[in-house]
Structure formats: structure tokens, C-alpha cells
Amino acid sequence: MAGRLAGKRAIVFGAGSSGPGYGNGKAAAIEYAREGAQVACIDLSLAAAEETHHIIAQEGFASIAIAADVTRQPSVDEAVRQVVETFGGIDILHNNVGVTHMGGPVELSEESFQASVDLNIGSVYRTTKAVLPVMEQQQAGAIVNISSLAAIRWTGYPYFAYYAMKAAVNQSTVAIAMQYARRGIRANCILPGLIDTPLIYKQISAQYASTEEMVAARSRSVPVGRMGDAFDIARAAVFLASDEAKFITGVCLPVDGGQSCAMGGFA
């Protein structure tokens, strides 16, 4: 059903893409716009944010592009201020920023561990800190946090910090949902499984002999026999942000081709 977000105002942190193609945040921003929302595309890279904004504009929908650093509260606050000034409020907060640092607790440097904290869970803290007062004043809002299947399952990759931080995203989502349930604000998170996005070619492919091997191995691991794509995540986000999900809050939703249901890999 088109127009599910008509009249809504969305702010997407991590709306750019790390390479050619569509990352989860970029796809979400586009799908929000296609469903009728005005969309603020926020990214550390203004060029990446503008690329998403231009795609939305070319399709005839409303958006703006803003650069912001989610590891700095003043930067997040300023981005939110600009969005409220432009759109008049914020109905949807979408948190997509995340990064993997390979290594267990022995191999992982303290610097990399802290970077994982700042980006993966710190981003959720800072953006909700800035946006929740706006939503509370409106007595309405929906938050969609992008977590990972790694929050609840061993995925085969040695990234201790990522497992821990994405688990924190899950429970922080539950905490927000419960604290603000009587204030008209919902919060849910999505746990993407193995998704084919530009990011995996930068952060995951080194774990394999070749990118072709990576794609084949990841596809074999999913019960449906293939990786998902960014728009699989985006469409789930649209549902959770829409009034169709008005009785859903505090949910951590796997979008993973059934992988969270399986005890072992698939051939």
C-alpha cells in the first residue's frame, strides 16, 4: 500500500552508502520517501547524504541532506535542530550507523573497542537523546534501530565488540519502548541477517579468499538459499514506522531468511 507514511517526517542517520549500490540506510531513506514521508538524509559524508537525497528528489519526493557525526552530541543536536526547523517536527527516527571491528577481546585494540561503542550503541544514545524530546512534545513518534542477527547469534565472524554492541542496541530499544510507551512513542529494532550491501565488501570480505567465495558462503548459510538485500530491511522498517504497526513496540525483529531459526548452516 503506497502512502503509508504520508504526512510523516523522517530522519535517517546513516542514510549514505559506503560504496556503489544500496546500503540499508540508503534504501530505508528512499522507501520512507516513496511511502510519503519527508526525509532528512543524515550521514558523516555530506556527499553520501546528498547522493541519497538526489535519488529521492529525482523520484519527485521531498528530502534534505545534512552532514553529522554521530560520535559527537553537538553535531547530532545541530542536525536535529535543522530538521525540526525545516520539517516542523520529527515523526520517525531511523538509526542505521554501525561498524564491525574484527577481533576477539585479546586481539581487539582498546581504541577499536571504544570506536565500536561510540558508533554502534553511542549513536543510538545520542540520536535518541536529541530526538525524544521532540517526539515527547508531539506525544507521537516511531523509532527504528538497525541491530544485527549478531546481537543474538554467533555468525561465524570474530568480532567481539560488534556482538556486544548490537546486543546493547536490542535492549536499549526495549528500554526506550517501555519508558515512552505511555507517551505515544514506539521503538523497535530490526536484526538484519546476511545482507548483500556495499559494506560487506569493505568490512567482511577479508575473512574469505575472494569476494566470490564470500557471496557463495554467505548465501549457503541462509535457509532460503540467498542473502537478502537492503530493500528487504527497508520495507520492514517502513512497516514498523507506519501506523500499521501502531500496536507493536519493544520488538526485535529478525529479517534474515530464517537464519535465526536454524541450529546449523545449510548446504
N, C-alpha and C positions, 0 to 999 in steps of 0.2 A: 504494500500500500504506500503510494507516494504521499509526501506531505506530512508524514508523521511528526515532524519537528517544526512545522510551520509556526512562525512567531517566536521560536526559541533562539537564544543567544548562547553560542558555544565557544569555549576557549580550550584550545588543544595545545598542550605542552609536548614538544617533540613532534611537531607537525611536518618537519622536513624529512628527507630521506638521506641515508648515508652514502648512496650511490644511485646509479641508474635503476629505474623501476619504482616499485611501491613498497615502502615500509609500512608498518602497522599504523603509525600516527598519521602519515600522509593519506593513507586510504581512509582512515576514520574522518579526517577533516573533510575530505571530498564527499564521503557518504552523508555526513551531517548536513552539508550544504545541499546535496541532492534531495534530501528529505525536508528541506525548507528552512533550515537554521541559518542565521548569520554566523559566520565562523571567523574567529581570531586564530590565525596560524602562528604559533609561537615556536621559535627554535633558537638555539645558540647561534646558528648561522643564519643571518638575515637572508642570504641568497637562497638557502634551502627553504626557508619560510615563504619567500616570495615566489619560488617555483610552484609550491602548492597553491598559493593564493592565485597565481596566474591561471592554473588549471581550472580552479573553481570559477574565476571570472570569465574564462573562455566558454564555460558551460552556461553562463548567464546568471550565476548566483553571487551572493554578497559575501565578501570576506575582506580581511585586512591581514597584513603581515607585520610581525614585531619580533625583534631580536631580544632574547632574555637568557640569563644564566641562572638555571635552577639551583645552583650551589650558593647563590647569593640572595638573601632575602630582599634587600633593596631593589635588585633587578626584577625579581618576581613581583614585588609590590607595584613597581612602576608599570610593568606590563598590564597588570590587573587594572590599575588606575586608567590607563589608556583605553582598555576595552570597555570599562564602565562608562567612561566619557563618550566613547563612540557609539556604543550599542544601548546604553541606558541601564544595563544590568547584565547578569550572567545567570543563565539557567542550567548550563551543562559545563562541568569541569571534566576534562579528559586528560589523564596523566599517562604519558607514553614513554617518558625518558627512562632509559635503562642501559646498563653496560655490563659485559662479562669481563672478569679478570681471571685468567686461568691459574690454577694452583690450589693445593690444599693449604691448611694453616701453616705447615712447615715451609713450603715453597713460596707462599704469597708474602710479598713485602708489606710492611705496615702502611706504607704510602698507598699501595694499590688497594689494600683492605679499606682504608679510610675513604679513598675515592669511590669505592663501591657503596659505602654507607651514604656518602654525600649525594650520589646520583640516584641510586635505586630506591632508598627509603627517604633520604633527605629531601628529594624533590617532592614527594607526596606531602611531607610535613610542611614545606614552605608554601606550596601552592594552595593547600587547604587552609593554611593559616591566613592567607591573603583573601581567598575566595569565600570561605564560610561566612564571614560577617556580611558579605553582600547577599548571599543566599538567605541568611537568617533574617535580614531586614525585609526581604521579599516574602519570607515564610514559604519558600519553594526552591527546589534545585535538585539536580541529579549529578552524582559524581561517579565516573567510571575510571577505575585504576587498572592499568595493564600490569598484571603479575606474570606468572610463568608456571608451566607444569613443574618446573624445578622447585617451586615452593612446596610441593607435596610428594615429589618422586625423585629418585636418583635417575638422571637422564643419561648417565654414562660419561659425562664430561667432568673433569676435575676442577670445578670452580666453587670452592667452599663459600666464598663471600656471596656469590650470586644466589646460591641455595638459601643462605641465611637471610639475605636482604629481601628476596621475593617472598619468603615466608612471613617476614615482617610486614610487607605490603598487604598480604592477606588479612592478618589480624588487625592491622591499623584500619583497614577498610571496615571490618566488623565493628571496631571501636567507634568509628565515626558514625556508622549507620545506627548504632544503638543510642549514642549520645544525642543525636539530632533527629531521631525518629518522630518525636512529637513536635518538631519544628518545620515539618514539611520538606525535609531534606532526606533524600535516599542516597546510599552509597553501595556500590557493588564493584566487584573486580572480575576480570577475565584472565584465565590461565591459558595462554596460547601453548599448544604443543609444538611440534616440529613444523615451523612455518618457513616457506621459501621467500625470504626478504633479502635486500642488499646487505643487511647487517651480518648475516651468517657467513658471507664470503669474506668479510673482514675479520670477524671475531672467532669463527668456528672452523673455517676451512683448514687451518694449520694443524688441526687434530687428525687430518686424513692425508693420504698420499697424493690425492688430487681432488679438485673440486667435483669431478665426475663421480669419484668414489664417495665423496660426502653426500651428494644428492641421492645416489643409489642406496647408500646405507641408511640414511635418514628415512627415505621412502619405505624401505623394507621394515623399519621399526614401527610403522603406523598400521594398525589393523585394517584401515581402508586401503592401504597399499600406496599411498602418496602423501607428500607433505601438503599442508594447507597453504593458502596464500593470504596476503594482507587483507583482502576484502572479506575473507571468512571472519576475521577478527572484527573488522569494521562493521559488518552487518550485525554481529552480536552486540557491539557497542551501541549502535543505533537503537536496537530493541530495548536495551537496559536504560538508555537515556530517555526513551519515549514514554508517553502515558500508558502505552500497552503494558508496561512493567510497573505501574503505579503501586502495586501491592508486593513488589519484590525489593527487598533491601537486605544488606548484610550477606549477600550471596557471593561465593567464589566459584565462578562458572568455568569449567574446563571446555576449551574449544580445541580439540586435539585428535579428531578422527578415531576416538575410542581408546587412545593410548593409556589413559589413566585407569582404565578398566582391566588392562591386561597385566598378567604376572610376569611375562617374559616377552622377548622380541618375537617378531613374525618373520618368516622366511619369504 
